Amino acid sequence: MSTREVVLGVGGGIAAYKSCDLLRRLQDAGFGVTVIPTPASLHFVGKATWEALSGRPVTTTVWERVDEVRHVHLAKESSFNLIAPATADLIARIAHGRADDLLTNTVLASNAPTLIVPAMHPQMWANPATVANVALLRSRGFIVMEPDHGRLTGKDVGVGRFPDTARILETFALITDPVRDLKDVKVLVTAGGTREMIDPIRFIGNQSSGRQGYALAQAALRRGAEVTLILANSALPDLVGATTIRVQSADEMFTQVSDCFDSCDLIAMSAAVADAKPSHFSSEKIKKGSLTSIDLAPNKDIIATVGERKTTQVVVAFAAETTLDIEEGERKLRAKGADILFLNDVTGSEIFGSEQTQGVILTSIGADSISREVVERVSKDTLADLLLDQALSKLG
């Protein structure tokens, strides 16, 4: 089997025509490409076009060339799958193991690394069903790109536009020529938001979804690390290939971090940990008329604690603020003993629950200096790799 064979799956969206250029660029890079369009995609780009460009036969259902058992044959012979464009329907079918055309059959039969390039209307991309399907695919090891922001069909503008070919190829290189620069490195990641129970029903919490820490754990795993993910109150599934530990409160997270810290090389504390908890927990629901005030007690500062304990470990911290105060970020970096701190402004909840983020990476240099790197709005996946790059230089 050639190590340069690619299945190019084409979904039934208007962006299908842009994959003609993608096919050419893959060939320029030395890949042999077999195109599998979905039946719906043939309304946009015909079978003859794909055969002419690829120089190979093109089929769309399992009932064509049956003697070849084509979905099994293509799954075995191809080293990589690239699905572009991927519609909301196609993403849903792959996420739920559907096998109702040749492309979904081939993906289901394949163990090859797979890149999915979504393209759809912004409201479809933001729909909770699509968000859940994308999270499920990512948890299973699929790489799902963030679509671009721009003009779509008609006059609509938003997130959902098919990315430029260059960006797709850059991302595709992550699976065709993966960087394994964290091999043998033990990485500990915290993610999600803690809950501090008031009574059996009520709690003090926050809006963290856990996506940034999840992205960090995925990126570290992809780069060869041994990953432990401590996940607080997140709807995200356990991360395949990593050890996932579920916790609820700050105390539970503190215990798990303490148990795992000494054996790790890098810790990324992206969880939103409550600063305080109720002084007393009521074992019974507090009646509405009695719930007039809550006495609070401080939680342990997990980052500061590991900062004091660290020997050779690299500590990455996060600071979610309502103003982008660089001086305050630098004060926190020093006070908590962290090596790297990502400072962001969460005003209006633009970061919590979003697939994108922005802020400033602060990195300690020597005893007194701190470097600043402004990060414009990027996907949380991109930020994860930026932070790991910084941490890698600290690890030496």
Secondary structure, DSSP 8 states (H G I E B T S, - for coil): --TTEEEEEE-SSGGGGGHHHHHHHHHHTT-EEEEEE-GGGGGTS-HHHHHHHHSS----STTSSGGG-HHHHHHHH-SEEEEEEE-HHHHHHHHTT---SHHHHHHHH--S-EEEEE---HHHHHSHHHHHHHHHHHHTT-EE---EEEE-STT-EEEEE---HHHHHHHHHHHHS---TTTT-EEEEEEEB--EESSSS-EE-----SHHHHHHHHHHHHTT-EEEEEEES--S---TTSEEEEE-SHHHHHHHHHHHHTT-SEEEE-SB--SEEESS--SS---GGG-S---EEE---HHHHHHHH-SS-EEEEEEEESS--HHHHHHHHHHTT-SEEEEEE-GGGSSTT-SEEEEEEEEEETTTEEEEEEEEEEEHHHHHHHHHHHHHHHH-
